[in-house]
């Protein structure tokens, strides 16, 4: 899993203020072996064991050196990963960019690969307080394959770095005082070498502090999008429906061109494989003749499919997805066999993982010994299987 890279530390910069990691006694001994031993022996007074070094309070309640230190406050570095399977990677990527912007996030990485196995990879930095809201919104893009949230407490690291920085400042101040009193060129060169090393180490500590502050202020969210075909190649995902059996309620109006139109009421069953193909069996009876126990006046067995418009959401919304479709099949109408051919205008009212509700109107032409038109409003409730 990629990580947000730490800030790099400049190698050697001229000091803005005296800084650098605290020099250990071993380092002093090693430096004392140089030709400028008398000067560096005096520099060792910086590390006298009896001398107490005051350190700044990096956190409220942190004690000075020589007293009992307070417990560092909690600082959480939050990193999350979402792997999501979506029907249309490009459409989901556009929605992801919108959600990131709405929650004040910044896209650090944005990669979409359009091919047979479409995929997308995104890296978002967002304020820590917006993390939960953004994750919840992103989960609505499709089927969540994996969700991982890791919160790491870096409070102790930050506290230790603050103490190290303050001790480095004290060391720098002492070396600068010694440099001001140096007389020989050898002494000056030796002290300057130590000052250069301390400046570089100070910049490194400052860079680490800035990096930790950014990691705490903003969470890192990795999002990987994959098409169903790619997800199938990569491995199993959460169960998906193979088809959707459903129940239908229907009203049919026979438009024969005469002044009196005959109405029929009934119901049926539906078997939808996907939006591109479904099979419906419907039975209806005249409103004036009563119970279905007396027999059916109309029997319809039709097949067809629907398609969503990419300009109207492409069926990705949970509510109100419009579509158009076609139907064809067999009709037994008032004892006569006829061929049915028509079109569908519908609205997917609601779509969840387990249930879908559609409201549609079908217009069909029935062709037999004579031809006539029928108009068929319908309500279908489908269940995932």
C-alpha positions, 0 to 999 in steps of 0.5 A, spaced: 500 500 500 503 506 497 504 511 503 504 519 503 512 520 502 515 523 508 518 530 507 526 530 505 531 534 509 536 538 506 543 536 506 547 542 509 544 549 509 546 555 512 543 556 519 537 560 520 538 559 528 543 554 532 540 547 531 542 539 530 542 532 534 545 532 541 552 530 540 553 524 545 559 523 549 562 518 544 562 523 539 566 528 543 571 523 544 572 521 537 572 529 535 577 530 541 582 525 537 583 531 531 588 536 531 584 541 535 583 537 541 584 543 546 578 547 543 574 541 542 575 539 549 572 546 551 566 544 547 565 538 551 563 543 557 556 543 553 555 536 555 557 536 563 552 532 566 551 537 572 548 542 567 541 542 566 538 543 559 532 547 559 527 544 553 521 547 550 514 544 552 512 541 545 505 539 548 501 543 554 503 540 560 510 537 558 515 538 564 522 541 563 528 537 563 530 534 570 522 534 572 517 528 571 515 528 564 508 529 562 505 523 558 505 526 550 498 527 547 495 523 542 496 524 535 493 520 530 496 518 523 489 516 519 490 512 513 484 508 510 484 504 503 477 502 500 477 497 494 470 498 490 467 494 484 463 499 480 459 498 473 462 504 470 469 506 472 469 513 468 462 515 471 464 512 478 471 516 478 467 523 476 463 522 482 469 520 486 472 527 484 466 531 486 465 527 493 472 529 494 471 536 493 465 537 497 469 534 503 475 539 502 479 533 500 485 534 495 486 529 490 494 527 490 493 521 485 488 520 479 489 515 475 483 511 470 485 506 465 480 505 460 480 498 457 477 491 457 479 491 465 477 498 467 480 500 473 482 507 477 487 509 482 486 515 487 489 518 493 486 523 497 488 527 503 482 530 507 482 533 514 482 528 519 475 531 522 472 529 515 474 522 514 468 518 516 464 522 512 468 522 506 469 514 507 461 513 508 460 517 501 465 513 497 462 507 499 456 509 495 460 508 489 459 501 488 460 494 491 465 495 497 470 489 496 475 491 502 475 497 507 481 498 511 482 504 516 488 504 520 490 510 526 497 510 528 499 514 534 505 518 533 504 523 539 511 520 542 515 520 536 513 528 535 514 529 543 521 526 542 523 530 536 521 536 539 526 535 545 531 533 540 530 539 536 531 543 543 537 540 545 540 541 538 539 548 539 543 548 546 549 545 542 549 550 537 549 556 541 555 553 545 559 551 539 557 558 536 560 561 542 566 557 542 567 559 535 567 566 537 573 565 541 577 561 536 584 564 534 587 558 530 585 556 523 585 549 525 580 551 531 575 555 526 575 549 521 574 544 526 568 548 529 565 550 523 565 542 521 561 541 527 556 546 526 555 544 519 553 537 521 548 540 526 545 544 521 543 539 517 541 534 522 536 540 525 533 541 518 532 533 518 528 534 525 524 540 522 522 536 516 520 530 520 516 535 525 512 538 519 511 531 516 508 529 522 504 535 523 501 534 516 499 527 517 495 528 523 492 534 520 490 530 514 488 523 513 490 519 507 485 515 503 487 510 498 481 508 493 481 503 488 476 502 483 475 496 478 470 493 473 466 487 475 470 483 469 477 485 473 474 484 480 472 477 477 480 476 475 483 479 481 479 474 486 472 473 489 468 479 492 461 479 496 456 475 493 452 478 487 445 476 484 445 471 478 438 474 476 432 478 479 425 474 480 419 479 481 412 480 482 408 485 477 401 489 478 398 491 471 393 495 468 392 494 460 388 499 456 385 496 449 386 502 444 382 499 438 379 506 435 372 505 437 369 510 442 369 505 448 376 503 450 376 496 454 380 496 461 384 490 464 387 488 471 392 483 473 398 481 475 404 477 473 411 474 474 418 477 472 425 474 471 430 479 469 437 476 468 440 483 467 437 490 464 439 487 457 434 481 458 428 479 462 422 475 461 415 476 463 408 472 464 402 476 465 395 474 466 389 480 466 382 480 466 376 485 464 375 490 470 367 488 469 368 481 469 371 480 476 375 474 479 381 471 476 377 464 477 373 465 472 379 465 467 384 470 463 381 474 458 389 476 456 395 472 457 402 476 455 408 472 454 414 477 452 421 478 453 425 484 452 431 489 455 432 496 457 438 501 457 440 507 462 442 513 459 449 515 460 447 523 460 442 521 466 446 517 471 447 511 467 443 507 472 448 509 478 444 512 482 440 509 488 433 513 486 430 515 480 434 512 474 430 513 467 431 508 462 428 505 455 426 498 453 423 494 448 418 488 448 416 482 443 412 476 444 406 472 444 399 475 446 392 471 447 387 476 447 380 475 448 381 467 445 385 470 439 393 469 438 397 475 436 404 477 436 406 483 441 411 488 439 412 494 443 417 499 447 417 501 454 419 507 458 420 506 465 423 509 472 427 505 477 424 508 483 429 505 488 435 500 487 438 496 493 443 490 494 437 486 495 430 489 492 429 494 486 422 497 484 420 499 477 415 504 475 414 503 467 409 504 461 409 499 455 406 501 449 405 495 444 402 493 438 398 486 437 398 483 430 393 478 428 387 477 424 386 485 426 391 490 429 390 494 435 394 498 440 394 497 448 397 501 453 400 498 459 402 501 466 405 497 471 409 496 477 414 491 478 418 489 485 424 485 483 428 481 488 436 479 488 437 471 488 
